[in-house]
Amino acid sequence: MATDNFARFIQESLIIEEDTDEGMDIDTLYGLYISWCRIAGTAREPETRFLSTLRRHGLRWGRHDGGWVLVGLRMVGPAARDYVMSSEVYSRAGKDEVWELPLEPDAAA
């Protein structure tokens, strides 16, 4: 992954909070990264390469609620919205519900 793309991903999609032990698990972070790549029009890197890039950028791992998280990370911006909406639709799949999501935020008005 090009370093400038990763720096752009962090700048556009994450807030790093210093005063917390909470964080984001790797599956959520990689899902956010996939959403960001789709919006940014950037090819995504495989998860193994993504993990090595995380280590090189010094993001801190820690334990929270019995699991490993990247400490202090919180998602923001368009990729966060896309990830949350995609996750919600995915979690409801197979429950005989059909959802039509508007392409633009104003389309529902």
C-alpha positions in Angstrom: 0.0 0.0 0.0 1.4 3.4 -0.9 2.2 5.3 2.2 0.4 8.4 1.0 -2.8 6.4 0.4 -2.6 5.0 3.9 -2.0 8.5 5.3 -5.0 9.8 3.3 -7.1 6.9 4.7 -6.2 7.8 8.3 -6.7 11.5 7.7 -10.1 11.1 6.0 -11.6 8.2 8.0 -10.1 8.0 11.5 -9.8 10.1 14.7 -7.1 8.9 17.0 -8.0 9.6 20.7 -5.1 9.5 23.1 -7.0 9.3 26.4 -8.9 6.1 26.0 -8.4 2.3 26.2 -11.2 1.6 23.7 -10.5 1.1 20.1 -11.4 -0.6 16.9 -11.0 -4.3 16.1 -9.1 -5.3 12.9 -12.2 -6.6 11.1 -14.0 -3.3 11.5 -10.9 -1.3 10.6 -10.3 -3.3 7.4 -14.0 -3.0 6.5 -13.7 0.8 6.9 -10.6 0.7 4.7 -12.5 -1.2 2.0 -15.3 1.4 2.1 -12.7 4.2 1.9 -11.1 2.5 -1.1 -14.4 2.2 -2.9 -15.2 5.9 -2.3 -11.7 7.1 -3.1 -11.4 5.0 -6.2 -8.3 3.3 -4.9 -7.5 -0.4 -5.3 -7.5 -2.1 -1.9 -4.6 -4.1 -0.6 -4.9 -7.6 0.8 -5.5 -7.8 4.6 -2.0 -9.2 5.3 -0.4 -6.2 3.6 -2.8 -3.8 5.4 -1.7 -5.3 8.7 2.0 -4.8 8.0 1.3 -1.2 7.0 -0.5 -0.6 10.3 2.5 -1.8 12.2 4.8 0.5 10.2 2.6 3.5 11.1 2.9 2.8 14.8 -0.8 2.3 15.6 -1.0 0.9 19.1 -2.6 -2.5 19.9 -4.2 -3.2 23.3 -6.8 -5.4 25.0 -10.3 -4.1 25.6 -13.3 -6.1 26.7 -11.4 -9.4 26.2 -10.3 -8.7 22.6 -7.5 -7.0 20.7 -8.1 -3.5 19.4 -6.2 -0.7 17.8 -6.4 1.7 20.7 -8.0 5.1 20.4 -9.3 4.7 16.9 -12.8 6.1 15.9 -14.2 6.1 12.4 -15.5 9.3 10.8 -16.4 10.7 7.4 -18.0 9.3 4.3 -16.3 5.9 4.5 -17.6 5.5 8.1 -21.2 6.2 6.9 -20.7 3.7 4.0 -19.3 1.0 6.3 -22.1 1.4 8.8 -24.8 1.3 6.1 -23.2 -1.7 4.4 -22.9 -3.5 7.7 -26.5 -2.8 8.5 -27.8 -4.1 5.2 -25.5 -7.2 5.4 -26.7 -8.0 8.9 -30.3 -8.0 7.8 -29.7 -10.1 4.6 -31.6 -13.3 4.6 -34.4 -12.1 6.8 -36.9 -11.7 4.0 -36.5 -7.9 4.0 -35.6 -5.9 1.0 -34.1 -2.5 1.5 -33.7 0.1 -1.1 -31.1 2.7 -0.1 -31.1 6.1 -1.8 -28.0 6.8 -3.9 -27.9 10.4 -2.6 -28.7 11.6 0.9 -31.4 14.0 -0.5 -33.0 11.3 -2.6 -35.1 10.1 0.3 -36.6 13.6 0.9 
